Amino acid sequence: MCLGVPMQVKAIENDMATCEIDGVQREASLMMIEDVKVGDYVLIHAGFAIEKIDEDEAHLTLKALREALDMGLAAE
Amino acid sequence: MKHQQEYRDPELAKLQLQALHQMVSEFDGAMTFMEVCGTHTMAIYQNGIRSLLPDKIRLISGPGCPVCVTPVGYVDHAVALSRRPNTIVATFGDMVRVPGSSSSLLKEQALGATIKIVYSPLDAVKLAEKHPESDIVFLGVGFETTVPTVAGAVLTAAQNQLDNFYVLCSHKTMPGPMAALAGDPELQVDGYLCPAHVSAIIGANAYQPLVDAYKVPCVVTGFEPLDVLQGVLMLAKQVVAGEAQVETQYRRVVKPEGNLKAREILYRVFEPCDSRWRGIGDIPDSGLQLRSEFCRFDAALQLPVDVEDTIERKGCLCGEILKGKIRPTDCPLFCTVCTPEDPVGACMVSSEGTCAAEYKYGGWSIGAGGW
């Protein structure tokens, strides 16, 4: 039930956003988050954006994983 | 699918597993980690993660499937409301097939009740606007991820001055049951994979009291396969080092303090109350009820109905499964009389129930026998 879908904000009108993933669009309420702008990625749950996705943190998580991979390959 | 696909890379998964096997190879003993959230249970089954882990690491499923932990009496109450004239029950899909004492919402629908499956609580508010002649009862089930969305719907209904929108509340909160299980002497949990999206709301700091009281490692973990493997790796690292702390693997979404705005909306509308969990029992302050200023939206108060006496299904071991004490295959009903087509217990109904996941991904079929 707690599934959330990362979607990109395509348009904002009042407190509602049009969000998109893989060409599928949905309306979502922005009641719960602040400072969101077109182009941001947000996590959509039950018709609401419940959090913004932090691009810097996403990048750092993946970078750490890939660095580990590189070290692993080097060790082989 | 940005922010999803990159966390499903099999090459990276292989490397994570190598690191994990290496880390625990020297470790003397075994580790049991509980994935608290039903969405984690699904991710673990769907990706076959359990079979890839070292033998020393055991994953058990916990009480984080909202539909599964909702007591039978709540389903009976919803069934009774669905029998009222001019009433529409609006609900997330999973609740429809959950067996009550003598019926289910699906059976009531076949008998003429109006049951609408909605994607968002706001859809239930729209139903109320569209059908002023009917009472709309939304089934308020779910944890902190979902409750703010229900609070948002109540605020919208109040703003639009709707007098035909109601919520039947059975909302529950974390980490109360995790503390209850951590203190259970029959259950040895060496670490928690903490729920991803509940934590987006409550924040990683919410687990600190649990860590302080029980010295059990907690890692807030995302739902993609690489997230789960990294979460397990972080827990194993803590266990090997003899540490217990709160860490966040799912940093792209979860902040230490959580989502303050969502919590403000949640607590503007709801207040803590004691709550009954299927399998675990009553836990103080682990539920949420509408505040008195919003009691006109409370279906339990405003729409009185006679609710039948609760009858627990004989032989159903959902309670033990929700505590992580047994696996689905340990239940004599699993795959014999309890199947997704004809479920006996809620864990077989919900798309994130442990038994439904075991049935779907464990290669079972009707009559195969679960033991």
Chai-1 contact restraints between the chains, C-beta under 6 A:
chainA,res_idxA,chainB,res_idxB,connection_type,confidence,min_distance_angstrom,max_distance_angstrom,comment,restraint_id
A,M1,B,P66,contact,1.0,0.0,6.0,A-B,restraint_1
A,M1,B,G142,contact,1.0,0.0,6.0,A-B,restraint_2
A,C2,B,T39,contact,1.0,0.0,6.0,A-B,restraint_3
A,C2,B,T145,contact,1.0,0.0,6.0,A-B,restraint_4
A,C2,B,H197,contact,1.0,0.0,6.0,A-B,restraint_5
A,L3,B,T39,contact,1.0,0.0,6.0,A-B,restraint_6
A,G4,B,H197,contact,1.0,0.0,6.0,A-B,restraint_7
A,P6,B,H3,contact,1.0,0.0,6.0,A-B,restraint_8
A,D22,B,M1,contact,1.0,0.0,6.0,A-B,restraint_9
A,M31,B,G152,contact,1.0,0.0,6.0,A-B,restraint_10
A,M32,B,P148,contact,1.0,0.0,6.0,A-B,restraint_11
A,M32,B,K261,contact,1.0,0.0,6.0,A-B,restraint_12
A,M32,B,A262,contact,1.0,0.0,6.0,A-B,restraint_13
A,Y41,B,H3,contact,1.0,0.0,6.0,A-B,restraint_14
A,L43,B,V253,contact,1.0,0.0,6.0,A-B,restraint_15
A,H45,B,T145,contact,1.0,0.0,6.0,A-B,restraint_16
A,A46,B,S120,contact,1.0,0.0,6.0,A-B,restraint_17
A,A46,B,T146,contact,1.0,0.0,6.0,A-B,restraint_18
A,A46,B,T149,contact,1.0,0.0,6.0,A-B,restraint_19
A,G47,B,S120,contact,1.0,0.0,6.0,A-B,restraint_20
A,G47,B,L122,contact,1.0,0.0,6.0,A-B,restraint_21
A,F48,B,T149,contact,1.0,0.0,6.0,A-B,restraint_22
A,I50,B,A200,contact,1.0,0.0,6.0,A-B,restraint_23
A,E51,B,A200,contact,1.0,0.0,6.0,A-B,restraint_24
A,E51,B,V253,contact,1.0,0.0,6.0,A-B,restraint_25
A,E51,B,N259,contact,1.0,0.0,6.0,A-B,restraint_26
A,I53,B,H3,contact,1.0,0.0,6.0,A-B,restraint_27
A,I53,B,R252,contact,1.0,0.0,6.0,A-B,restraint_28
A,I53,B,V253,contact,1.0,0.0,6.0,A-B,restraint_29
A,D54,B,R252,contact,1.0,0.0,6.0,A-B,restraint_30
A,E57,B,R251,contact,1.0,0.0,6.0,A-B,restraint_31
A,E57,B,R252,contact,1.0,0.0,6.0,A-B,restraint_32
A,A58,B,R252,contact,1.0,0.0,6.0,A-B,restraint_33
A,L62,B,E6,contact,1.0,0.0,6.0,A-B,restraint_34
A,L65,B,L12,contact,1.0,0.0,6.0,A-B,restraint_35
A,L69,B,L12,contact,1.0,0.0,6.0,A-B,restraint_36
A,L69,B,L15,contact,1.0,0.0,6.0,A-B,restraint_37
A,G72,B,L15,contact,1.0,0.0,6.0,A-B,restraint_38
